[in-house]
Amino acid sequence: MLPRVLLLCLALLTTWWCLFHGIPNDDDNVRCGPDGCVPSSPSWTPTRRNGYFLHITDAHMDENYVASASVGSACHRKPRPEDKERMKRVGYLGAPGKRCDAPVELTRQTLQWIAREWKDKLDFVIWTGDNSRHDWDRKDLRNRQQVLQLNKIAADMMTDVFGDTDITVIPCLGNNDVYPHNRPVDHDSIYNFYQQIWNKWIPPSQRPVFQKGGYFATDTASYRVLSLNSMYFLKRNKRVNNCRKSGPARDHLLWLEQELQRARDDNAQVVIIGHVPPSPRDYRKTCFREYLRIASAYKDIITSQHYGHLNMDHFLLYDADHLDVIQEYDMQPKQHMIANSPIRINRNIERYVDWLRDLYLAMGLEENTPASRIYQNMAAQTKDNVDDDYDDILDSLVAIQVSPSVLPVYYPSIRIYRYNASASAPTPTLLGYDQYYANITRWELRHPGEPLEYAIEYTTESDYGLKDLSPRSLFKLAKHMIEEDDAMWNQYTRNMFVRTQNETFPGYDEDDDDDDDDIEDGED
């Protein structure tokens, strides 16, 4: 009799464990910066019901980076002995906010952390370019060989981490991964080189496509991923025509539409990745409009779109049917010193935040559109009634997610997405992500010589209240922040800059990371 009782107790205990193990618990999520005991676990325990993928972007590695170098040398040379006392010198893992690229060691330690914490859980990796350094040091300008060599180093490191697994790595070209930057001039040579170092990740059937244009499609267990070459759409690329004339830019968009139609025919859900996100600042007008037309036309099969390049953590929303309301912000990057903050970067961030806020505010508010009528009369409607009208509002909505960089323009960052991978789900749903960061300034002071640890900065579930990352949900979040919740908007803008601009954008968190850190100075 006793063994039966024990077996029953064991069965009940096992049932309890299966029911509760892995259920998210925000109370258990220790959300502090990487000092002392650093939390590196996700806000939700990985389960077989869900799939996971990594977004990593903009490492901007620099083999010439020198620890303790001066900022004025782009972190390439140590100061003269007589200048050491008055000149700021940089750390071993990077220089947040400085006009410097990142040491190779930062990318290596970032990937080592990913290997320790996530290698056994990830399904695939999206890797959106810009592995090579900028030309910030006029005494040491980059050349073609250096650009390609840095990308070879990056590919070797990715292979070291993921090469012995079934994890699919999907790379794309960044504007600093070719020489000269922004425009691949020697197509055959450049694309042959990248096909060789990315050979494991480009399907054989896609290699002729990649050799022609530097883009390709590949399948993961749950998604078809389209890796785009955004350089064909850039205003700065003077070697290509606009997207109405015959040429590589138009060919690329034709390929994109054909691949999306093929995915629709195959009942596949699509994830689109690229480097430079669509915007009126960076894209030629014809390319910007045509890209959004295509993305809107295939919104039923596009799960999400992921880009890098801007270093800032945010999302873009466009109404493909009403693009005239989108205002352009300043085309020329500026070095701008924010009042009361010593960080120097390459664009006026306050101006960009204002532009982004106006972009959200303008969504669907054109005169005599269904959205404008709804919001003009919102006070007389219930929330449920407004929600019922979203299907009409969102018919032409395009959402672009922009991930912050490993390069510490702010703090190094990576992102882990979670999606519903259950066999019972008709289509995989992108549920949310955890944003990780590393305060490398504090880490080097408090943990010298120890392997770098990343910590959770925020989660879309707990910080933004999002149940998923559909364009509909992002639209509702933007409206809520702009029209109803200033505190959440402050929180969002502080997250944009990975907790380094808390004085510029006051907000929510008493555990500010820039209160006691020395962050100074920081082309896409």
C-alpha positions as CSV (number, residue, x, y, z in Angstrom):
1,M,0.0,0.0,0.0
2,L,2.8,2.4,0.9
3,P,4.5,2.2,-2.5
4,R,1.1,3.2,-4.1
5,V,0.9,6.2,-1.9
6,L,4.4,7.2,-2.7
7,L,3.7,6.8,-6.4
8,L,0.6,8.8,-6.2
9,C,2.5,11.6,-4.4
10,L,5.2,11.5,-7.0
11,A,2.7,11.7,-9.8
12,L,1.0,14.7,-8.1
13,L,4.3,16.4,-7.6
14,T,5.3,15.8,-11.3
15,T,2.0,17.2,-12.5
16,W,2.4,20.3,-10.3
17,W,5.9,20.8,-11.7
18,C,4.8,20.4,-15.3
19,L,1.9,22.9,-14.8
20,F,4.0,25.6,-13.2
21,H,7.5,25.2,-14.3
22,G,8.2,27.7,-17.1
23,I,5.3,30.0,-16.5
24,P,6.5,33.6,-16.6
25,N,6.7,35.3,-13.2
26,D,7.6,39.0,-13.2
27,D,8.3,38.9,-9.4
28,D,11.1,36.5,-10.1
29,N,12.8,38.7,-12.7
30,V,15.6,40.6,-11.0
31,R,16.1,43.5,-13.4
32,C,19.3,45.2,-12.4
33,G,22.4,46.3,-14.2
34,P,25.4,44.0,-14.5
35,D,27.0,44.7,-11.2
36,G,27.3,42.3,-8.3
37,C,25.1,39.3,-9.0
38,V,24.0,39.8,-12.5
39,P,20.7,38.3,-13.7
40,S,21.1,36.6,-17.0
41,S,17.9,34.5,-17.1
42,P,15.0,35.5,-19.3
43,S,11.8,36.9,-17.9
44,W,10.1,33.7,-19.0
45,T,11.6,30.2,-18.7
46,P,12.1,28.7,-22.1
47,T,9.6,25.9,-22.9
48,R,9.0,23.6,-25.8
49,R,5.8,25.4,-26.5
50,N,7.8,28.4,-27.6
51,G,10.5,29.1,-30.1
52,Y,13.3,31.6,-29.7
53,F,15.5,33.6,-32.0
54,L,18.3,36.1,-31.5
55,H,18.7,39.5,-33.2
56,I,22.3,40.8,-33.1
57,T,23.4,43.8,-35.1
58,D,26.1,46.5,-35.7
59,A,29.2,45.1,-33.9
60,H,31.4,47.6,-35.8
61,M,34.6,45.7,-34.8
62,D,37.9,47.5,-34.9
63,E,41.1,45.4,-34.8
64,N,43.0,48.7,-34.1
65,Y,41.1,49.5,-31.0
66,V,43.5,50.0,-28.1
67,A,42.5,49.9,-24.4
68,S,43.5,53.1,-22.6
69,A,43.8,54.9,-25.9
70,S,42.6,58.5,-26.2
71,V,39.2,59.3,-27.4
72,G,40.6,61.9,-29.8
73,S,42.4,59.1,-31.7
74,A,39.2,57.2,-32.3
75,C,40.6,54.8,-29.6
76,H,43.5,53.9,-31.8
77,R,46.5,55.5,-29.9
78,K,47.5,56.0,-26.3
79,P,48.0,59.6,-25.3
80,R,51.5,61.0,-24.9
81,P,52.9,60.8,-21.4
82,E,52.5,64.5,-20.8
83,D,48.8,64.3,-21.8
84,K,47.8,61.2,-19.7
85,E,46.5,63.2,-16.7
86,R,44.1,65.4,-18.7
87,M,42.9,63.1,-21.4
88,K,40.1,60.6,-21.0
89,R,41.1,57.0,-21.8
90,V,38.9,54.1,-22.8
91,G,38.2,50.7,-21.5
92,Y,39.1,47.2,-22.5
93,L,35.6,46.3,-23.8
94,G,34.7,49.5,-25.4
95,A,33.9,53.2,-24.9
96,P,30.2,54.0,-24.5
97,G,29.3,57.2,-26.0
98,K,32.7,57.9,-27.5
99,R,33.4,58.4,-31.2
100,C,35.1,55.0,-31.3
101,D,34.3,51.6,-32.8
102,A,34.3,48.4,-30.7
103,P,37.2,46.1,-29.9
104,V,36.9,42.6,-31.3
105,E,36.9,41.3,-27.8
106,L,33.4,42.9,-27.1
107,T,31.9,40.8,-29.9
108,R,33.7,37.7,-28.8
109,Q,32.5,38.0,-25.2
110,T,29.0,38.9,-26.3
111,L,28.9,35.7,-28.3
112,Q,30.4,33.7,-25.5
113,W,27.6,35.0,-23.2
114,I,25.0,34.0,-25.8
115,A,26.6,30.5,-26.0
116,R,26.5,30.1,-22.2
117,E,22.9,31.3,-21.8
118,W,21.0,30.7,-25.1
119,K,22.8,28.3,-27.4
120,D,20.7,25.3,-26.3
121,K,17.4,27.3,-26.7
122,L,17.7,29.2,-29.9
123,D,16.1,28.1,-33.2
124,F,17.7,30.7,-35.4
125,V,19.7,33.9,-35.5
126,I,19.1,37.1,-37.5
127,W,22.4,39.0,-37.9
128,T,21.8,42.3,-39.6
129,G,25.2,43.6,-40.6
130,D,27.8,46.3,-40.1
131,N,30.6,44.1,-38.6
132,S,33.3,46.4,-39.8
133,R,34.5,49.7,-38.3
134,H,33.8,53.3,-39.5
135,D,36.3,55.8,-40.9
136,W,36.5,57.9,-37.7
137,D,40.3,58.1,-37.6
138,R,41.6,60.2,-40.5
139,K,45.1,59.0,-39.7
140,D,44.1,55.4,-40.1
141,L,41.5,55.1,-42.9
142,R,40.0,51.7,-43.5
143,N,40.5,49.9,-46.8
144,R,38.8,47.1,-48.7
145,Q,41.0,44.3,-47.2
146,Q,40.3,45.5,-43.6
147,V,36.5,45.6,-44.2
148,L,36.5,42.1,-45.6
149,Q,38.9,40.8,-42.9
150,L,36.7,42.0,-40.1
151,N,33.7,40.3,-41.6
152,K,35.7,37.1,-41.9
153,I,36.5,37.4,-38.2
154,A,32.9,37.9,-37.4
155,A,31.8,34.9,-39.5
156,D,34.4,32.7,-37.9
157,M,33.2,33.7,-34.4
158,M,29.6,33.0,-35.4
159,T,30.7,29.6,-36.7
160,D,32.6,28.8,-33.6
161,V,29.4,29.4,-31.5
162,F,26.7,28.0,-33.8
163,G,28.5,25.8,-36.3
164,D,28.1,22.6,-34.4
165,T,24.3,23.1,-33.9
166,D,21.2,23.0,-36.0
167,I,20.7,26.7,-35.3
168,T,20.2,28.6,-38.6
169,V,22.2,31.8,-38.9
170,I,20.7,34.3,-41.4
171,P,23.1,37.2,-42.1
172,C,22.6,40.3,-44.3
173,L,24.9,43.0,-45.6
174,G,25.4,46.3,-43.8
175,N,26.4,49.5,-45.5
176,N,29.8,49.3,-43.8
177,D,30.4,45.7,-44.9
178,V,31.4,46.9,-48.4
179,Y,34.1,49.2,-49.6
180,P,33.4,52.0,-50.3
181,H,30.6,52.0,-47.7
182,N,27.0,52.3,-48.9
183,R,27.6,50.9,-52.4
184,P,28.9,47.5,-53.4
185,V,30.8,48.5,-56.6
186,D,32.4,45.2,-57.5
187,H,29.4,42.9,-57.3
188,D,31.0,39.7,-58.4
189,S,34.0,39.9,-56.1
190,I,32.1,41.2,-53.0
191,Y,29.3,38.7,-53.3
192,N,31.6,35.8,-54.0
193,F,33.5,36.7,-50.9
194,Y,30.5,36.8,-48.7
195,Q,29.1,33.6,-50.2
196,Q,32.3,31.9,-49.2
197,I,32.3,33.0,-45.6
198,W,28.5,32.5,-45.2
199,N,28.4,29.3,-47.3
200,K,26.9,27.3,-44.4
201,W,24.0,29.7,-44.1
202,I,23.0,30.4,-47.7
203,P,21.0,27.5,-49.3
204,P,22.5,26.1,-52.5
205,S,19.3,27.0,-54.4
206,Q,19.8,30.7,-53.4
207,R,23.4,31.1,-54.2
208,P,22.9,32.3,-57.8
209,V,20.5,34.9,-56.4
210,F,23.0,36.0,-53.8
211,Q,25.8,36.2,-56.3
212,K,23.7,38.5,-58.4
213,G,22.3,40.8,-55.7
214,G,23.6,40.0,-52.2
215,Y,20.2,38.9,-50.9
216,F,18.6,35.5,-50.4
217,A,15.7,33.5,-48.8
218,T,16.0,30.6,-46.3
219,D,13.6,28.5,-44.2
220,T,13.7,27.9,-40.5
221,A,11.5,25.5,-38.6
222,S,8.7,28.1,-38.3
223,Y,9.5,31.0,-40.6
224,R,10.7,31.8,-44.1
225,V,13.3,34.5,-43.7
226,L,14.1,37.0,-46.5
227,S,17.5,38.6,-46.1
228,L,17.5,41.9,-48.0
229,N,20.3,44.1,-49.4
230,S,19.1,47.5,-48.3
231,M,22.0,49.3,-50.0
232,Y,20.1,49.2,-53.3
233,F,17.5,51.6,-51.8
234,L,19.7,54.2,-50.3
235,K,19.9,57.8,-51.4
236,R,23.7,57.7,-50.6
237,N,24.2,54.9,-53.1
238,K,24.7,57.0,-56.3
239,R,25.5,53.9,-58.4
240,V,22.0,52.6,-58.7
241,N,18.8,54.0,-60.2
242,N,15.6,54.7,-58.4
243,C,13.1,51.9,-58.0
244,R,11.0,52.8,-61.0
245,K,13.8,52.4,-63.5
246,S,15.3,49.2,-64.6
247,G,18.3,48.2,-62.6
248,P,19.4,46.4,-59.4
249,A,17.1,48.3,-57.0
250,R,14.0,47.5,-59.1
251,D,15.2,43.9,-59.6
252,H,15.5,43.5,-55.8
253,L,11.9,44.7,-55.2
254,L,10.6,42.4,-57.9
255,W,12.5,39.5,-56.2
256,L,11.0,40.5,-52.9
257,E,7.5,40.5,-54.2
258,Q,8.0,37.2,-56.0
259,E,9.3,35.6,-52.8
260,L,6.4,36.9,-50.8
261,Q,4.0,35.5,-53.3
262,R,5.8,32.2,-53.2
263,A,5.5,32.2,-49.5
264,R,1.8,32.9,-49.6
265,D,1.3,30.0,-52.1
266,D,3.3,27.8,-49.7
267,N,1.3,29.0,-46.6
268,A,4.5,30.2,-45.1
269,Q,5.0,33.0,-42.6
270,V,7.7,35.4,-43.4
271,V,10.3,37.3,-41.4
272,I,12.1,40.1,-43.3
273,I,15.5,41.3,-42.3
274,G,17.8,44.1,-43.5
275,H,20.3,46.6,-42.3
276,V,19.1,50.1,-43.0
277,P,15.4,50.4,-42.1
278,P,13.0,52.0,-44.6
279,S,12.7,55.7,-43.9
280,P,12.3,59.0,-45.8
281,R,15.7,60.0,-44.5
282,D,17.6,57.1,-46.0
283,Y,15.6,55.6,-48.8
284,R,15.0,57.0,-52.3
285,K,11.4,58.1,-52.4
286,T,10.4,55.6,-55.1
287,C,12.1,52.8,-53.2
288,F,10.5,53.8,-49.9
289,R,7.0,53.9,-51.4
290,E,7.3,50.7,-53.4
291,Y,8.8,48.8,-50.4
292,L,5.9,49.9,-48.2
293,R,3.4,49.1,-50.9
294,I,4.7,45.5,-51.2
295,A,5.0,45.1,-47.4
296,S,1.4,46.2,-47.0
297,A,0.1,44.0,-49.8
298,Y,1.5,40.9,-48.0
299,K,0.8,41.8,-44.4
300,D,-1.2,38.6,-44.0
301,I,2.0,36.5,-44.3
302,I,4.7,38.9,-42.9
303,T,5.1,38.2,-39.3
304,S,7.7,40.9,-38.6
305,Q,10.5,43.0,-40.1
306,H,13.8,43.6,-38.4
307,Y,16.6,46.1,-39.0
308,G,19.6,47.7,-37.3
309,H,21.8,50.6,-38.4
310,L,20.4,53.3,-36.2
311,N,21.7,52.0,-32.9
312,M,18.5,53.2,-31.2
313,D,15.9,50.8,-29.9
314,H,12.5,51.6,-31.4
315,F,9.9,50.7,-33.9
316,L,8.6,52.5,-37.0
317,L,5.0,52.6,-38.2
318,Y,4.0,53.6,-41.7
319,D,0.6,53.9,-43.3
320,A,1.4,52.8,-46.9
321,D,-1.8,54.5,-48.2
322,H,-1.0,57.9,-46.6
323,L,2.8,58.5,-46.9
324,D,2.4,62.2,-47.6
325,V,1.9,62.9,-43.9
326,I,5.3,61.6,-43.0
327,Q,7.7,64.5,-42.4
328,E,11.4,64.1,-43.2
329,Y,13.9,64.9,-40.5
330,D,17.3,66.4,-41.1
331,M,19.1,64.4,-43.7
332,Q,22.6,65.3,-42.4
333,P,23.9,63.6,-39.3
334,K,25.1,66.1,-36.8
335,Q,27.5,66.0,-33.9
336,H,25.4,67.4,-31.2
337,M,26.1,68.0,-27.5
338,I,23.0,67.4,-25.4
339,A,22.5,69.9,-22.7
340,N,23.4,68.6,-19.2
341,S,24.7,65.4,-20.7
342,P,28.3,64.6,-21.8
343,I,27.4,62.0,-24.4
344,R,28.2,63.0,-28.0
345,I,26.6,61.2,-30.9
346,N,26.1,61.6,-34.6
347,R,22.5,62.7,-34.9
348,N,20.4,65.1,-32.9
349,I,18.5,62.5,-30.8
350,E,16.0,65.0,-29.4
351,R,15.1,65.9,-33.0
352,Y,14.8,62.2,-33.9
353,V,12.6,61.5,-30.9
354,D,10.3,64.4,-31.9
355,W,10.1,63.1,-35.4
356,L,9.3,59.6,-34.1
357,R,6.6,61.0,-31.9
358,D,5.1,62.9,-34.8
359,L,5.2,59.7,-36.9
360,Y,3.2,57.8,-34.3
361,L,0.8,60.7,-33.8
362,A,0.2,61.0,-37.6
363,M,-0.7,57.3,-38.0
364,G,-4.2,57.2,-39.4
365,L,-5.1,60.7,-38.5
366,E,-5.3,62.2,-42.0
367,E,-8.5,64.2,-42.5
368,N,-11.6,62.2,-43.5
369,T,-9.9,58.8,-43.0
370,P,-11.6,56.1,-40.9
371,A,-9.0,56.6,-38.3
372,S,-9.4,60.3,-38.0
373,R,-13.1,60.0,-37.5
374,I,-12.6,57.4,-34.8
375,Y,-10.1,59.4,-32.9
376,Q,-11.9,62.7,-33.2
377,N,-14.9,61.0,-31.6
378,M,-12.9,58.8,-29.2
379,A,-14.3,60.5,-26.1
380,A,-17.8,59.3,-27.1
381,Q,-16.7,55.7,-27.8
382,T,-15.7,52.9,-25.6
383,K,-12.3,51.2,-26.0
384,D,-14.0,48.1,-27.3
385,N,-15.7,50.1,-30.1
386,V,-12.4,51.6,-31.1
387,D,-10.7,48.2,-31.1
388,D,-13.5,46.9,-33.4
389,D,-12.5,49.5,-36.0
390,Y,-8.8,48.7,-36.0
391,D,-9.2,46.2,-38.9
392,D,-10.0,49.1,-41.2
393,I,-7.3,51.4,-39.8
394,L,-4.6,48.8,-40.1
395,D,-5.2,47.6,-43.6
396,S,-2.2,49.4,-44.9
397,L,0.0,49.5,-41.7
398,V,3.6,48.5,-41.9
399,A,5.7,48.0,-38.7
400,I,9.5,47.9,-38.7
401,Q,11.4,46.9,-35.6
402,V,14.8,48.4,-35.1
403,S,17.2,46.8,-32.7
404,P,20.0,48.6,-30.8
405,S,23.7,47.7,-31.5
406,V,26.5,45.7,-30.0
407,L,28.6,48.8,-30.7
408,P,28.4,50.9,-27.5
409,V,27.1,54.1,-29.0
410,Y,25.0,53.7,-25.9
411,Y,25.5,50.3,-24.1
412,P,26.0,47.0,-26.0
413,S,22.7,45.2,-26.6
414,I,21.2,42.1,-28.0
415,R,17.6,40.9,-28.3
416,I,15.9,37.5,-27.8
417,Y,12.5,37.0,-29.4
418,R,9.9,34.5,-28.3
419,Y,7.2,33.0,-30.6
420,N,4.5,30.4,-30.3
421,A,5.9,27.2,-31.8
422,S,3.1,24.9,-30.7
423,A,2.0,22.3,-33.2
424,S,-1.6,23.3,-32.4
425,A,-1.1,26.9,-33.4
426,P,-2.2,27.5,-37.0
427,T,0.6,30.0,-37.5
428,P,3.5,31.0,-35.3
429,T,2.8,34.2,-33.4
430,L,5.6,36.6,-32.4
431,L,4.9,37.0,-28.7
432,G,7.6,39.4,-27.4
433,Y,11.2,39.9,-26.7
434,D,13.6,40.5,-23.9
435,Q,16.1,43.3,-24.4
436,Y,19.5,42.6,-22.9
437,Y,22.4,45.0,-22.4
438,A,25.8,45.3,-20.7
439,N,26.9,48.3,-18.8
440,I,30.5,47.7,-19.7
441,T,31.8,50.8,-17.9
442,R,30.5,49.5,-14.6
443,W,31.4,45.9,-15.4
444,E,35.1,46.7,-16.0
445,L,35.3,48.7,-12.7
446,R,33.6,46.1,-10.6
447,H,34.5,42.8,-12.3
448,P,37.9,43.3,-14.0
449,G,39.0,40.3,-16.0
450,E,35.7,38.4,-15.5
451,P,33.7,37.2,-18.6
452,L,31.1,39.8,-19.6
453,E,27.6,39.3,-18.5
454,Y,24.5,40.8,-20.1
455,A,21.4,41.6,-18.1
456,I,17.7,42.2,-18.9
457,E,17.0,45.8,-19.6
458,Y,13.3,45.4,-20.2
459,T,10.6,43.0,-21.6
460,T,7.8,43.9,-24.0
461,E,5.4,42.0,-21.8
462,S,6.0,43.5,-18.4
463,D,7.2,47.0,-19.5
464,Y,4.8,47.7,-22.4
465,G,2.0,45.3,-21.6
466,L,2.2,43.7,-25.0
467,K,0.6,40.3,-25.6
468,D,2.3,40.0,-29.0
469,L,4.4,42.1,-31.5
470,S,1.8,42.3,-34.3
471,P,1.6,45.6,-36.2
472,R,-1.9,46.0,-34.5
473,S,-0.3,45.7,-31.1
474,L,2.5,48.1,-31.9
475,F,0.0,50.6,-33.3
476,K,-2.1,50.4,-30.1
477,L,1.0,50.8,-28.0
478,A,2.2,53.9,-29.9
479,K,-1.3,55.5,-29.6
480,H,-1.4,54.7,-25.9
481,M,2.0,56.2,-25.2
482,I,1.3,59.4,-27.3
483,E,-2.2,60.1,-26.2
484,E,-2.7,58.6,-22.8
485,D,0.5,57.6,-20.9
486,D,3.4,60.1,-20.7
487,A,5.1,57.9,-18.2
488,M,5.3,55.0,-20.6
489,W,6.5,57.3,-23.4
490,N,9.3,58.5,-21.1
491,Q,10.1,54.9,-20.3
492,Y,10.1,54.0,-24.1
493,T,12.4,56.9,-25.0
494,R,14.8,56.0,-22.2
495,N,14.9,52.4,-23.5
496,M,15.6,53.8,-27.0
497,F,19.1,54.9,-25.7
498,V,19.7,51.9,-23.5
499,R,19.6,53.9,-20.3
500,T,22.3,56.4,-21.2
501,Q,20.1,59.4,-21.8
502,N,18.1,59.5,-18.6
503,E,18.7,63.2,-18.0
504,T,17.7,64.1,-21.5
505,F,14.6,62.0,-21.4
506,P,13.5,61.8,-17.7
507,G,11.5,58.8,-16.7
508,Y,10.7,55.9,-14.7
509,D,13.5,53.9,-13.2
510,E,15.2,54.6,-10.0
511,D,18.0,52.2,-11.0
512,D,19.4,54.5,-13.6
513,D,22.6,53.2,-15.1
514,D,24.1,56.5,-16.0
515,D,24.0,58.1,-12.6
516,D,27.5,57.0,-11.6
517,D,29.1,56.2,-14.9
518,D,31.5,58.3,-16.9
519,I,30.0,58.4,-20.4
520,E,31.4,60.9,-22.8
521,D,31.7,61.8,-26.4
522,G,30.2,59.0,-29.2
523,E,27.8,57.7,-39.4
524,D,25.8,54.9,-39.0
